[in-house]
Amino acid sequence: MKVLQRRPEIYISRYDGINYLELIIRIVTGLFLILDGVHVLSHNAQLVEIFSKTMSVPFSAFLIIFVGTVHLLGGTFIVLGLLTRIAILLQIPAILLEIYYIQPPNSFFGSGEIFASSLLLIPLVFLLVKNSGKFSMDYYRMKKHQESTMDIVPEEIIDDTK
């Protein structure tokens, strides 16, 4: 007689408390921001030349360097899951500035990147609400902080036999 064994349930999106869909969204969003930052910084001279006609050169150069640097550093922080909410809060105004100033419809970027930058706001808002998850440096720091504070607590507080 065969013994029926219950098959273990397999969850594709969750294993050991890690939501892989959120992890993939966070990493892809961060990588896209890194690539966008590299793209903006590598075309710095062309962008300054284009925007010197419509705004002052120091402001346009500052705007381009600000957006590129925020995308580069913020994307790296988002991929690592380090200070995710702060990085996202810096990304949202940088993306809005990028959409409004750096990528007008008549620029050499075209409208495809404006659409991509606008679409990037959706996963950023999602990650702002959900945070970085278990597979991140934020979670690791929080876990280590909780373990270190548990070592400091006096034994009479922990002992509830009295």
C-alpha positions in Angstrom: 0.0 0.0 0.0 1.3 3.4 -1.0 1.6 6.1 1.6 0.4 9.3 0.2 2.7 12.2 1.0 1.6 15.7 0.9 3.6 17.7 -1.7 5.2 20.8 -0.4 3.6 24.0 -1.6 5.8 25.9 -3.9 5.4 29.7 -4.1 7.0 31.3 -7.0 6.8 34.8 -5.8 7.6 34.2 -2.1 10.2 32.0 -0.5 11.5 32.5 3.1 9.6 35.8 3.3 11.3 37.3 0.3 9.0 38.6 -2.4 10.9 38.1 -5.6 8.6 40.2 -7.7 9.3 43.3 -5.5 13.0 42.4 -5.6 13.1 42.3 -9.4 11.1 45.6 -9.6 13.6 47.2 -7.2 16.7 46.0 -9.1 15.4 46.8 -12.6 14.2 50.2 -11.5 17.6 50.9 -9.9 19.5 49.7 -13.0 17.3 51.8 -15.2 18.1 54.9 -13.1 21.8 54.1 -13.2 21.8 53.8 -17.0 19.7 57.0 -17.3 22.2 58.8 -15.0 25.1 57.7 -17.1 23.3 58.7 -20.2 22.5 62.2 -18.9 26.0 62.7 -17.6 27.7 61.4 -20.8 25.7 63.8 -23.0 26.4 66.8 -20.7 27.9 69.0 -23.4 25.2 68.5 -25.9 22.5 69.1 -23.3 24.1 72.4 -22.1 24.4 73.5 -25.7 20.7 72.8 -26.3 19.5 74.5 -23.2 21.8 77.5 -23.4 19.3 78.9 -25.9 16.4 78.7 -23.5 17.9 79.2 -20.0 21.1 80.4 -18.5 24.1 78.2 -18.9 25.0 77.8 -15.2 21.4 76.8 -14.4 21.2 74.2 -17.2 24.7 72.8 -16.4 23.7 72.5 -12.7 20.3 70.9 -13.6 22.0 68.3 -15.9 24.7 67.4 -13.3 22.1 67.3 -10.5 19.7 65.0 -12.4 22.5 62.7 -13.6 24.2 62.4 -10.2 20.9 61.8 -8.4 20.0 59.1 -10.8 23.4 57.5 -10.6 23.7 57.5 -6.8 20.0 56.9 -6.1 19.9 54.0 -8.6 22.8 52.4 -6.8 21.2 52.8 -3.4 17.9 51.4 -4.8 19.6 48.3 -6.2 21.4 47.7 -2.9 18.3 48.5 -0.9 20.2 51.1 1.1 18.2 54.1 2.3 15.6 53.2 -0.3 12.9 55.7 0.7 15.3 58.6 0.9 16.8 57.7 -2.5 13.3 57.5 -4.0 12.3 60.8 -2.5 15.2 62.3 -4.3 14.5 60.5 -7.5 10.9 61.8 -7.9 11.8 65.5 -8.2 14.8 64.7 -10.4 12.6 62.7 -12.8 10.0 65.5 -12.9 12.9 68.0 -13.6 14.2 65.6 -16.3 10.8 65.3 -17.9 10.1 69.1 -17.9 13.5 70.6 -18.6 16.0 68.0 -19.9 13.8 66.1 -22.3 11.5 68.5 -24.2 9.8 67.0 -27.3 12.2 68.8 -29.7 15.4 67.6 -28.0 17.7 64.9 -29.5 16.3 62.3 -27.1 12.9 62.1 -28.7 9.7 61.3 -26.9 10.4 57.7 -26.2 12.6 58.5 -23.2 10.1 61.0 -21.9 7.5 58.2 -21.8 10.1 55.8 -20.1 10.9 58.5 -17.5 7.2 59.1 -16.9 6.6 55.3 -16.6 9.5 55.1 -14.1 7.4 57.0 -11.6 5.1 54.1 -11.1 7.6 51.6 -9.7 9.2 54.4 -7.7 5.9 55.2 -6.0 5.3 51.4 -5.5 8.8 51.0 -3.9 8.2 54.1 -1.7 5.1 52.5 -0.3 6.4 48.9 0.0 10.0 49.8 1.0 12.9 47.6 0.1 11.9 44.2 1.5 13.9 41.5 3.2 16.7 41.1 0.7 18.2 44.6 1.2 20.8 46.4 3.2 18.0 48.3 5.1 16.6 45.1 6.4 20.0 43.8 7.4 20.8 47.0 9.2 17.5 47.0 11.0 17.9 43.3 12.0 21.5 44.0 13.3 20.2 47.0 15.2 17.4 45.0 16.9 19.9 42.3 17.9 22.3 44.8 19.3 19.5 46.5 21.4 18.4 43.1 22.7 21.9 42.6 24.2 21.7 45.8 26.2 18.3 45.1 27.9 18.8 44.1 31.6 17.8 40.6 32.6 15.2 41.7 35.1 13.2 43.2 32.2 13.4 40.1 30.2 12.7 37.7 33.1 8.9 37.5 33.3 8.8 34.6 35.9 8.3 37.1 38.8 
